Amino acid sequence: MAVRRYLPMESRPYRFNNHFKLLLSGDDFLTSVLAGIESARHRILFEMYLVEPGHSFELLWQKFCEAANRGVSVFILLDDFGSRLVLPRCIQLSQPHPTMYLSVYNPI
């Protein structure tokens, strides 16, 4: 098996006008993600490994649907194993939205 080696970050070109923020809690993460979804105008690219049912999932999915309803293209990429508890619901909820695309990686 070949091992893929990645170049150190110093060798990557710097892209201007980018920023990041360290989020120290789940509440901070959720607040930031929801704000990003609400402010999106063209597309949302969202990837998660571990997604579980509950209030946070329902709130997140509600915001995805609202974005899709206002014409934003919503691309969601979930791990098959890590999202297995919500995947049937995700498939069901994404079907009525023509601008929402759900994909799964690492199929079980």
DOTIRO-967200 format. One record per residue (C-alpha): residue number from 1; residue in one letter; x, y, z. Coordinates in steps of 0.001 Angstrom, whole numbers, plus 500000, padded with zeros to 6 digits. Layout:
BEGIN
ROVEX|NUM|A|X|Y|Z
...
//
This chain:
BEGIN
ROVEX|1|M|500000|500000|500000
ROVEX|2|A|501379|503397|499032
ROVEX|3|V|501467|506046|501717
ROVEX|4|R|500337|509460|500584
ROVEX|5|R|502599|512161|501935
ROVEX|6|Y|501320|515688|502214
ROVEX|7|L|503451|518778|501853
ROVEX|8|P|503914|520905|504965
ROVEX|9|M|501595|523885|505300
ROVEX|10|E|504478|526255|504570
ROVEX|11|S|504581|524972|500984
ROVEX|12|R|500919|525792|500351
ROVEX|13|P|500114|529127|498707
ROVEX|14|Y|498602|531671|501047
ROVEX|15|R|495093|532766|500125
ROVEX|16|F|494171|536284|501155
ROVEX|17|N|490880|537304|502784
ROVEX|18|N|490545|534015|504677
ROVEX|19|H|490113|533782|508416
ROVEX|20|F|489496|531226|511100
ROVEX|21|K|488307|531167|514676
ROVEX|22|L|488997|528545|517326
ROVEX|23|L|485698|527383|518802
ROVEX|24|L|486100|525925|522265
ROVEX|25|S|482644|524481|522904
ROVEX|26|G|479827|522710|521115
ROVEX|27|D|477565|525705|521732
ROVEX|28|D|480077|528024|520062
ROVEX|29|F|480380|525611|517131
ROVEX|30|L|476617|525320|516636
ROVEX|31|T|476084|529076|516929
ROVEX|32|S|478793|529716|514345
ROVEX|33|V|477506|527087|511908
ROVEX|34|L|473919|528341|512175
ROVEX|35|A|475039|531924|511549
ROVEX|36|G|476987|530770|508499
ROVEX|37|I|473990|528909|507112
ROVEX|38|E|471704|531894|507673
ROVEX|39|S|474089|534274|505902
ROVEX|40|A|474788|531985|502907
ROVEX|41|R|473661|533428|499579
ROVEX|42|H|474895|530955|496955
ROVEX|43|R|475995|527621|498383
ROVEX|44|I|476669|525729|501579
ROVEX|45|L|479273|522959|501701
ROVEX|46|F|478879|520952|504909
ROVEX|47|E|480734|517809|505953
ROVEX|48|M|480433|515905|509227
ROVEX|49|Y|481609|512563|510481
ROVEX|50|L|479527|512124|513620
ROVEX|51|V|475890|513246|513548
ROVEX|52|E|473392|512090|516151
ROVEX|53|P|469664|512687|516575
ROVEX|54|G|468573|515450|518913
ROVEX|55|H|467798|519129|519227
ROVEX|56|S|471032|520321|517577
ROVEX|57|F|470489|518059|514564
ROVEX|58|E|466888|519233|514141
ROVEX|59|L|467901|522886|514394
ROVEX|60|L|470737|522425|511917
ROVEX|61|W|468528|520611|509440
ROVEX|62|Q|465809|523265|509764
ROVEX|63|K|468368|525912|508789
ROVEX|64|F|469523|523803|505820
ROVEX|65|C|465904|523586|504616
ROVEX|66|E|465375|527327|505049
ROVEX|67|A|468521|528008|503030
ROVEX|68|A|467417|525596|500285
ROVEX|69|N|463985|527260|500206
ROVEX|70|R|465586|530653|499539
ROVEX|71|G|467543|529201|496601
ROVEX|72|V|470876|528397|498238
ROVEX|73|S|472491|525193|496956
ROVEX|74|V|473103|522997|500021
ROVEX|75|F|475674|520200|499669
ROVEX|76|I|475854|517861|502658
ROVEX|77|L|478473|515124|502970
ROVEX|78|L|478076|512631|505831
ROVEX|79|D|479989|509567|506927
ROVEX|80|D|477818|506448|506567
ROVEX|81|F|478797|504968|509941
ROVEX|82|G|479026|508220|511883
ROVEX|83|S|475609|509400|510700
ROVEX|84|R|473813|506045|510574
ROVEX|85|L|471317|507083|513270
ROVEX|86|V|470094|510129|511304
ROVEX|87|L|470739|509134|507710
ROVEX|88|P|467221|507788|506969
ROVEX|89|R|465757|511039|508311
ROVEX|90|C|468248|513116|506288
ROVEX|91|I|467240|511316|503115
ROVEX|92|Q|463552|511870|503877
ROVEX|93|L|463976|515559|504765
ROVEX|94|S|466187|516412|501790
ROVEX|95|Q|463873|514990|499113
ROVEX|96|P|461451|517946|498811
ROVEX|97|H|464308|520417|498259
ROVEX|98|P|465647|520482|494682
ROVEX|99|T|468700|522527|495721
ROVEX|100|M|469724|520183|498559
ROVEX|101|Y|472243|517449|497766
ROVEX|102|L|473060|514685|500239
ROVEX|103|S|476028|512361|499779
ROVEX|104|V|477509|509640|501973
ROVEX|105|Y|481123|508548|502138
ROVEX|106|N|482746|505394|503589
ROVEX|107|P|479716|503182|502959
ROVEX|108|I|479233|500485|505575
//
